[in-house]
Amino acid sequence: YAGGGPTQMHNLLALIKKEQNIYNIVFSELIRQTTVECAERGELLHLVWNKYHTLLNKVPEQIMSLHEEVIAQRALDLRLTDELMRFKGTIGSLTSELTDVKEHDI
């Protein structure tokens, strides 16, 4: 973040983490209860949850990566805009000089 407090991005990531913890607890209990009644179903539910959990754990990382790319792109856009403005200023100066030279030659 930049300076003061957490950004919206960090708040979102914190919320995702809290929700993931809740889902972990709920699914662990569902898996436990299912396994007591039927070991095979419990094992299958456990495997499905592990795959899903692995996928969910990648989400915050991907969000941060995209966020960093957006920030880098904004910085690049600012630099390019500054450079474009300098070019416009240079073109204006050169155009003015050319006009002065043409008037002097006449």
C-alpha positions as CSV (number, residue, x, y, z in Angstrom):
1,Y,0.0,0.0,0.0
2,A,0.9,3.7,-0.3
3,G,1.2,5.3,3.1
4,G,-1.7,5.5,5.4
5,G,-4.0,2.5,5.9
6,P,-4.9,-0.6,4.0
7,T,-6.1,-0.3,0.4
8,Q,-9.4,-1.7,-0.9
9,M,-7.2,-4.5,-2.4
10,H,-5.8,-5.5,1.0
11,N,-9.2,-5.3,2.6
12,L,-10.6,-7.7,-0.1
13,L,-7.7,-10.1,0.4
14,A,-8.3,-10.1,4.2
15,L,-12.0,-10.8,3.6
16,I,-11.2,-13.7,1.2
17,K,-8.8,-15.1,3.8
18,K,-11.5,-14.9,6.6
19,E,-14.1,-16.6,4.4
20,Q,-11.6,-19.3,3.4
21,N,-11.0,-20.1,7.0
22,I,-14.8,-20.4,7.6
23,Y,-15.2,-22.7,4.7
24,N,-12.2,-24.8,5.8
25,I,-13.9,-25.3,9.2
26,V,-17.3,-26.1,7.7
27,F,-15.9,-28.5,5.1
28,S,-13.7,-30.2,7.6
29,E,-16.7,-30.9,9.8
30,L,-18.8,-32.1,6.8
31,I,-16.0,-34.4,5.7
32,R,-15.7,-35.8,9.2
33,Q,-19.4,-36.4,9.5
34,T,-19.6,-38.0,6.0
35,T,-16.6,-40.2,6.7
36,V,-18.3,-41.5,9.9
37,E,-21.3,-42.7,7.9
38,C,-19.4,-43.8,4.7
39,A,-15.6,-43.8,4.5
40,E,-15.5,-43.8,0.7
41,R,-17.8,-40.8,0.4
42,G,-15.8,-39.0,3.1
43,E,-12.6,-39.7,1.2
44,L,-14.1,-38.5,-2.1
45,L,-15.4,-35.3,-0.4
46,H,-12.0,-34.8,1.1
47,L,-10.3,-35.1,-2.3
48,V,-12.7,-32.7,-4.0
49,W,-12.3,-30.2,-1.2
50,N,-8.5,-30.4,-1.3
51,K,-8.6,-29.7,-5.1
52,Y,-11.0,-26.8,-4.6
53,H,-9.0,-25.5,-1.6
54,T,-5.8,-25.5,-3.7
55,L,-7.6,-23.5,-6.4
56,L,-9.0,-21.0,-3.9
57,N,-5.6,-20.5,-2.3
58,K,-4.3,-19.2,-5.7
59,V,-7.0,-16.5,-6.0
60,P,-5.4,-13.9,-3.6
61,E,-2.0,-14.4,-5.3
62,Q,-3.5,-13.8,-8.7
63,I,-5.4,-10.8,-7.5
64,M,-2.3,-9.2,-6.1
65,S,-0.4,-10.0,-9.3
66,L,-3.1,-8.3,-11.4
67,H,-3.2,-5.4,-9.0
68,E,0.6,-4.9,-9.3
69,E,0.3,-5.1,-13.1
70,V,-2.3,-2.3,-13.1
71,I,-0.2,-0.1,-10.8
72,A,2.8,-0.6,-13.1
73,Q,0.7,0.1,-16.2
74,R,-0.5,3.4,-14.6
75,A,3.0,4.4,-13.8
76,L,4.0,3.7,-17.4
77,D,1.0,5.6,-18.7
78,L,2.0,8.6,-16.6
79,R,5.6,8.5,-17.9
80,L,4.4,8.2,-21.5
81,T,1.9,11.1,-21.0
82,D,4.7,13.3,-19.6
83,E,7.0,12.4,-22.5
84,L,4.1,13.1,-25.0
85,M,3.6,16.5,-23.4
86,R,7.4,17.3,-23.7
87,F,7.3,16.3,-27.4
88,K,4.3,18.6,-27.9
89,G,6.2,21.4,-26.3
90,T,9.2,20.7,-28.4
91,I,7.1,20.6,-31.6
92,G,5.5,23.9,-30.6
93,S,8.9,25.5,-30.0
94,L,10.3,24.2,-33.3
95,T,7.2,25.3,-35.2
96,S,7.6,28.8,-33.7
97,E,11.3,28.9,-34.6
98,L,10.5,27.8,-38.1
99,T,7.9,30.5,-38.4
100,D,10.4,33.1,-37.2
101,V,13.0,31.8,-39.8
102,K,10.5,32.0,-42.6
103,E,9.5,35.5,-41.6
104,H,13.1,36.5,-41.4
105,D,13.9,35.1,-44.9
106,I,11.0,37.0,-46.5
